[in-house]
Amino acid sequence: MAVENYKCKTCSAPATFDIKLQKWRCDYCESTFEKEDLESSLASDETIETEEGPDNDSAQLNEYRCTACGAEILTEGNTAATFCIYCQNPSVIKSRFEGNFKPRYLIPFKITMADAKKMYLQWIKKRIFAPSEFRIKGKVEKIRGLYAPYWLFNCHAAGYIEGEGRNSSSHTSGNYRITETKHYYIKRSGVSDYDKVPVDGSENLPDEIMQGIEPFNYNEICDFSMQYMSGYLAEKYDVDSEKAKGALYPRVQGFLRKTLEGSGARYGSTTISTTNVNLSDIKVAYAMFPIYILTNIYKGKKHRLMINGQTGKIYGEAPFSVMRCLVFTVVMFVSLGLIIAAGATVLHVI
């Protein structure tokens, strides 16, 4: 296993990917570089061999030496890009992106950390029953940018749905209102090809939230390059492609079912009783997509918020404060009482 640090060609300070410039930038001398510039300047003495624990330890910690300050840092087995906790020097663990763990695609960050923090504050502000502590600066500073592992599936889907459609109409007869409902048998079939259906490849990232920040704009997808990792956290997959297929099937089934429901005659209401979808010609590619993540713990429960690092779409859950709810209710009742009292006083004066 090896660690690579991408350094400024001018002053040798760390160079990290600048989201706004979409180039690599040195924070010290402010020089900027294209990806090709960093590839040509990566020297052999910037690669540090690391010691790795036994492969059969699922919770193993790996050690590497920071090239900037010499500190020995421990990382979890799935960490692929990180920072030195002492000097904040960004490091990319090269072996975590080699062999079966080398991604084919990547989408660079488009949303800056500053923008992500603003988005979080706007989001939490609308959650009036969230604890006040979740609005403080200390919580906002815990937001982290992460390249998350994804599996992208191409497949051919063929299937059908069966169910019942209903149309209702009403008319008046004398003193009665009569509603007539007609029932129709529905069966629709179809085929469709799907391209780059995303399934996250991490056990640590909840599927519901990961799907909640979709879609990503595939017009900006590019070939993977480790240089994009510099300056960001990254996690390699721990859900392999075979296991990820288990999440692919219900997703594609839902896509095709929705398409079939929207085709053909329209009904006032429908009930689908049978859905049958088969997938074939399945192909898969490994990719890294940008997200911002914030994990808050409230009364022993984890509450995660995620932001799409490309589009800015937010999805997450906020904790519920019973005390804040009670205070809000009391304030509302007091305010309502004052309004009623003020109205009664005005009427009395008149």
C-alpha positions in Angstrom: 0.0 0.0 0.0 1.3 3.5 -0.8 0.3 7.1 0.0 0.5 9.9 -2.5 0.6 13.6 -1.8 0.0 16.0 -4.7 2.3 19.0 -4.3 2.6 22.4 -5.9 5.1 22.5 -8.7 6.2 26.0 -7.5 6.6 25.8 -3.7 6.0 22.0 -2.9 3.1 22.8 -0.6 0.0 20.5 -0.8 -2.2 21.1 -3.9 -5.9 20.4 -3.6 -8.8 20.4 -6.0 -10.5 23.8 -6.2 -14.2 23.4 -6.8 -14.8 26.9 -8.3 -11.8 26.8 -10.6 -12.1 23.1 -11.4 -8.3 23.1 -11.2 -5.7 22.1 -8.5 -4.7 25.1 -6.4 -1.9 25.7 -3.8 -3.2 27.5 -0.7 0.2 28.9 0.0 1.5 30.5 -3.2 -1.9 30.4 -5.0 -0.5 28.7 -8.1 -3.0 26.7 -10.1 -2.5 23.5 -12.2 -4.3 21.2 -14.6 -4.5 17.5 -13.8 -1.8 16.7 -16.4 0.6 19.1 -14.6 0.3 17.1 -11.4 0.7 13.8 -13.1 4.0 14.9 -14.7 5.4 16.3 -11.4 4.6 13.4 -9.1 8.0 12.4 -7.8 9.1 9.0 -6.6 9.9 10.3 -3.1 6.3 11.4 -2.7 5.3 7.7 -2.5 5.5 6.3 1.0 5.2 2.6 1.7 2.8 1.7 4.6 2.3 -1.1 7.0 -0.9 -3.0 6.7 -2.6 -5.4 9.2 -3.8 -8.9 8.4 -6.3 -9.1 5.5 -8.6 -11.3 7.6 -9.3 -8.5 10.1 -12.5 -6.8 9.0 -12.0 -3.9 11.4 -8.3 -3.5 10.6 -6.5 -0.2 11.0 -3.8 0.7 8.5 -0.8 2.9 9.2 0.9 5.5 7.0 3.4 8.2 7.6 2.5 11.8 6.7 5.0 13.2 4.2 4.6 16.7 5.5 5.2 16.4 9.3 6.3 12.7 9.7 3.4 11.8 12.0 2.2 8.2 11.9 -1.5 8.1 11.2 -4.0 5.2 11.5 -6.9 4.8 9.1 -9.7 2.4 8.8 -9.5 -0.3 6.1 -12.0 1.5 3.9 -10.5 5.0 4.0 -9.1 5.9 0.6 -8.3 9.6 1.0 -7.8 11.5 4.2 -6.0 14.3 6.1 -3.2 14.2 8.6 -4.8 15.1 11.9 -1.8 17.1 13.0 -0.9 19.2 10.0 -4.0 18.7 7.8 -1.9 17.6 4.9 -4.1 15.8 2.4 -3.1 12.2 1.4 -4.4 9.7 -1.1 -3.9 6.0 -0.2 -2.9 4.8 -3.6 -3.6 1.0 -3.1 -7.2 1.7 -2.2 -7.7 2.8 -5.8 -5.9 -0.1 -7.5 -7.0 -3.5 -8.9 -10.6 -4.3 -8.2 -10.9 -1.0 -6.2 -10.0 1.3 -9.1 -13.0 3.2 -10.1 -13.8 3.8 -13.8 -15.8 7.1 -13.4 -15.9 10.1 -11.2 -17.9 13.3 -10.8 -16.0 16.2 -9.3 -17.3 18.4 -6.6 -19.2 21.5 -7.8 -20.6 22.7 -4.5 -18.1 24.3 -2.2 -17.8 23.6 1.6 -19.0 27.2 2.3 -22.1 26.7 0.1 -22.8 23.3 1.8 -22.7 25.0 5.3 -25.1 27.7 4.1 -27.4 25.0 2.7 -27.4 23.1 6.0 -28.2 26.3 8.0 -31.1 27.1 5.6 -32.3 23.5 5.9 -32.2 23.2 9.7 -33.8 26.7 10.1 -37.0 25.2 8.5 -37.0 22.4 11.1 -38.5 24.4 14.0 -38.7 21.5 16.4 -35.0 20.6 15.9 -32.8 21.2 19.0 -31.3 24.7 19.2 -27.8 23.1 19.5 -28.0 21.9 15.9 -27.9 25.5 14.7 -24.6 26.5 16.4 -21.4 26.9 14.5 -19.8 23.9 16.1 -22.3 21.6 14.4 -21.9 23.2 11.0 -18.2 22.8 11.1 -18.6 19.0 11.3 -19.8 18.8 7.7 -17.3 16.8 5.6 -16.8 16.4 1.9 -16.6 12.8 0.9 -16.2 10.9 -2.4 -18.7 8.0 -1.9 -18.4 4.7 -3.7 -21.2 3.9 -6.2 -21.9 1.0 -8.6 -23.4 2.1 -11.9 -25.5 -0.6 -13.7 -26.6 -0.8 -17.3 -29.3 -3.3 -17.9 -32.3 -4.4 -20.1 -35.6 -4.7 -18.3 -38.7 -6.5 -19.6 -41.9 -7.0 -17.7 -45.6 -6.5 -17.2 -48.1 -5.2 -14.6 -51.7 -6.4 -13.8 -54.3 -4.6 -11.8 -57.6 -2.8 -11.8 -58.6 0.7 -13.0 -61.6 2.6 -11.8 -63.6 5.5 -13.2 -66.4 7.1 -11.1 -69.1 9.5 -12.1 -71.9 11.0 -10.1 -75.4 12.5 -10.9 -78.4 13.6 -9.0 -81.8 11.8 -9.2 -84.5 13.4 -7.1 -83.2 13.7 -3.6 -80.4 11.2 -4.1 -76.8 11.6 -5.2 -75.8 8.5 -7.2 -72.2 7.5 -7.8 -71.4 5.0 -10.5 -68.1 3.2 -10.6 -66.8 1.2 -13.6 -64.0 -1.4 -13.1 -61.5 -2.3 -15.7 -58.9 -5.1 -15.9 -55.4 -3.7 -16.6 -52.5 -5.6 -18.1 -49.6 -3.7 -19.7 -46.2 -5.0 -20.8 -43.0 -3.3 -22.0 -39.3 -3.2 -22.2 -36.7 -0.6 -21.4 -32.9 -0.1 -21.3 -31.4 1.7 -18.3 -28.0 3.3 -18.3 -25.9 4.0 -15.2 -28.5 3.2 -12.5 -26.6 4.2 -9.2 -26.4 1.9 -6.2 -24.2 3.0 -3.3 -21.4 0.7 -2.4 -21.0 1.5 1.3 -22.5 -0.2 4.3 -22.1 3.0 6.3 -24.3 5.2 4.0 -28.1 4.6 4.3 -29.7 3.7 1.0 -32.7 5.9 1.6 -30.6 9.0 2.1 -28.3 8.2 -0.7 -31.2 7.8 -3.1 -32.7 11.0 -1.7 -29.9 13.2 -3.0 -30.1 11.8 -6.5 -30.0 12.4 -9.4 -26.4 13.2 -10.4 -25.8 15.0 -13.7 -24.0 12.4 -15.8 -23.1 15.1 -18.4 -20.3 16.0 -16.0 -19.0 12.5 -15.4 -15.3 11.9 -16.3 -12.7 9.1 -16.1 -11.4 8.5 -12.6 -8.2 10.2 -11.6 -6.7 10.1 -8.1 -5.8 13.8 -8.3 -9.4 14.7 -7.7 -9.2 12.9 -4.3 -6.6 15.3 -3.0 -8.1 17.5 -0.4 -11.2 15.4 0.3 -12.1 12.3 2.2 -12.9 9.2 0.2 -14.2 5.7 1.0 -13.7 2.6 -1.0 -16.6 0.2 -1.4 -17.4 -2.6 1.1 -20.6 -3.7 -0.7 -19.4 -5.6 -3.8 -21.2 -5.5 -7.2 -23.0 -8.8 -6.7 -24.5 -7.7 -3.4 -25.4 -4.3 -4.9 -27.5 -6.2 -7.5 -29.9 -6.9 -4.6 -30.7 -3.1 -4.5 -30.7 -2.8 -8.3 -33.7 -5.1 -8.9 -36.3 -3.2 -6.9 -35.1 0.1 -8.3 -35.4 -0.9 -11.9 -38.7 -2.7 -11.1 -40.0 0.5 -9.7 -38.8 2.5 -12.8 -40.5 0.2 -15.3 -43.7 -0.2 -13.2 -44.1 3.6 -13.1 -43.5 3.8 -16.9 -46.2 1.1 -17.5 -48.7 2.7 -15.1 -48.3 6.0 -17.0 -48.9 4.4 -20.4 -52.3 3.5 -22.1 -55.7 4.6 -20.9 -56.1 6.9 -17.9 -58.3 6.0 -14.9 -59.5 7.9 -11.9 -57.7 5.4 -9.7 -55.7 2.2 -10.1 -54.6 -0.7 -8.0 -51.7 -2.8 -9.2 -51.8 -6.3 -8.0 -49.0 -8.0 -9.9 -45.6 -6.7 -11.1 -43.2 -8.9 -12.9 -39.9 -7.6 -14.2 -36.8 -9.5 -15.4 -33.4 -8.0 -16.0 -30.8 -9.1 -18.5 -27.5 -7.8 -20.1 -26.4 -6.4 -16.8 -23.1 -4.5 -16.9 -21.5 -2.7 -14.0 -18.9 0.0 -13.5 -17.4 1.4 -10.3 -17.6 5.2 -9.7 -16.9 7.8 -7.0 -19.5 10.6 -6.5 -19.2 13.7 -4.4 -21.3 14.2 -1.2 -21.3 16.3 1.9 -22.2 14.5 5.1 -23.1 15.5 8.6 -23.9 13.1 11.4 -25.5 14.4 14.5 -26.1 12.3 17.6 -29.1 13.3 19.7 -30.1 11.2 22.8 -28.0 8.3 21.5 -29.5 8.2 18.0 -27.6 9.1 14.8 -29.3 11.6 12.5 -27.6 12.0 9.1 -27.8 14.8 6.6 -26.4 14.5 3.1 -25.9 17.1 0.3 -25.2 16.2 -3.3 -21.8 17.7 -3.9 -22.6 18.3 -7.5 -26.2 19.6 -7.5 -26.7 20.7 -3.9 -29.8 18.6 -3.4 -30.3 17.9 0.4 -31.9 14.9 2.1 -31.7 13.9 5.7 -33.5 13.7 9.1 -33.5 16.2 11.9 -33.9 15.2 15.6 -37.1 16.2 17.3 -36.9 18.2 20.6 -39.9 17.6 22.8 -39.0 20.6 24.9 -38.7 22.9 21.9 -42.2 21.6 20.8 -43.7 22.4 24.2 -42.2 25.8 24.3 -43.5 26.5 20.8 -47.0 25.3 21.8 -47.0 27.5 24.9 -45.9 30.5 22.9 -48.6 29.9 20.4 -51.3 29.6 23.0 -50.1 32.8 24.9 -50.0 34.7 21.6 -53.5 33.5 20.6 -54.8 34.5 24.1 -53.3 38.0 23.8 -54.9 38.4 20.3 -58.3 37.4 21.6 -58.0 39.6 24.7 -56.9 42.6 22.5 -59.9 41.9 20.2 -62.3 41.8 23.2 -60.9 45.1 24.5 -61.5 46.8 21.2 -65.1 45.6 21.1 -65.7 46.9 24.6 -64.3 50.3 23.8 -66.5 50.5 20.7 
